[in-house]
């Protein structure tokens, strides 16, 4: 395999809508935002049809939905000389950032609403800048002789947002920040405390370190200060500490995970959370164990996730058109209608999976609950043969090192487990695909990780 990394600017201009247009637009650039990633080109020994490049990209935005997600993948695929289904585009999900949905914007315009998620020309410019960076990277490929994997623990950052009461309903809710002292006293709940690190080497030279950790990555937001927040600060610190290599951060399954137990929203907490993240990233990188690269595979499952019955098209139309509807309600209503349009058009959502030796990286859509990430890791512990692009396993049982990136196509919004729909809470209110999605996603993960 050969690889090259890329980075391009994705910082919105002053005045641009943030988080779908329902929070304060960009007033200042606290720190720039980027699209960062890696181009991977399998070697000649790969099976027929498997030699096409693969592109992994993480964008410092909130959401990229539907048509916008398609445009991003198509542009990067053309630049790399591959197919769109061999491109994974995720966001890190910071909120003082862009929430991209051109389809929703057109629906809002037809309704005469002013709310918008994007300046279309600027969005096209960002996509083309990223494509140009991918094209340049594809001209600077270098051999990948080894890969590495490591884990570190991130302490006092993540907690489960949803604390259930005796009745099985959400009693306490802890978002990215939380001022409720009683809610903050509750246990962390179900999280994944480990940060994963996957490294690529040209002989002894580190080409890239890819990090995967599950939490909503916001300390505070909503005042117009464009930023990659505390995860961006931690990534920048790693770039300074280990120069010459690309450091690329992916947010895991964080639909029900945030920092609220450890963060009351005070601006002074941002660097504190950043330092805790940096410590975890450093530990994961130091723990890396290298091995020669032996196999490469790229697999994709495409799912037509069912819509939620009670969230009909009329539900979203009523939300958008209600007298006195807030900007958030107008935007969410338009997004829900856009999601219905894509569903009725038969548009499926891709779940790609990168396999290298016994390393597996799943790329999931929307805002999946942490249980999907934990389930994927559990699947990886069951042991199996190491299968490369030829599909022939070596017969040796072995545990997979599984990393998960959430926030691919954000069309479905939140993706809880089926049981969560009876528990209530904000996340369930923002889940636009139905409870049947869990079985489909779990089945797809099983096939991607065990075939």
Secondary structure, DSSP 8 states (H G I E B T S, - for coil): -EEEEEEEE----TT---GGGTS----EESS--EEEEEEEE--TTS-TT--S-EEEEEESSSEE-HHHHHHHHHHHHHHHTS-GGGEEEEE---SSS-EE-HHHHHHHHHTT----S--HHHHHHHHHHHHHHHHHHHTS-EE--EEEEEEEE--SS-EESEEE-TTSSEEEE--SS---HHHHHS---S---EEEEEEEEETTEEEEEEEEE-S---SS--SSEE--HHHHHHHHHHHHHSTTSEEEEEE-S-TTEESGGG--S-TTHHHHHHHHHHHHHHHHHHT-EEEE---EEEEEEEE---B-TTS-HHHHHHHHHSTT--HHHHHHHHHHHHHHHHHHTT--EEEEEEEETTEEEEE--SEE-HHHHHHHHHHHTT----B-TT--B-------EEEEE--SBGGGBEE--GGGGGT-SHHHHTB-B-TTHHHHHHHHHHHHHH-
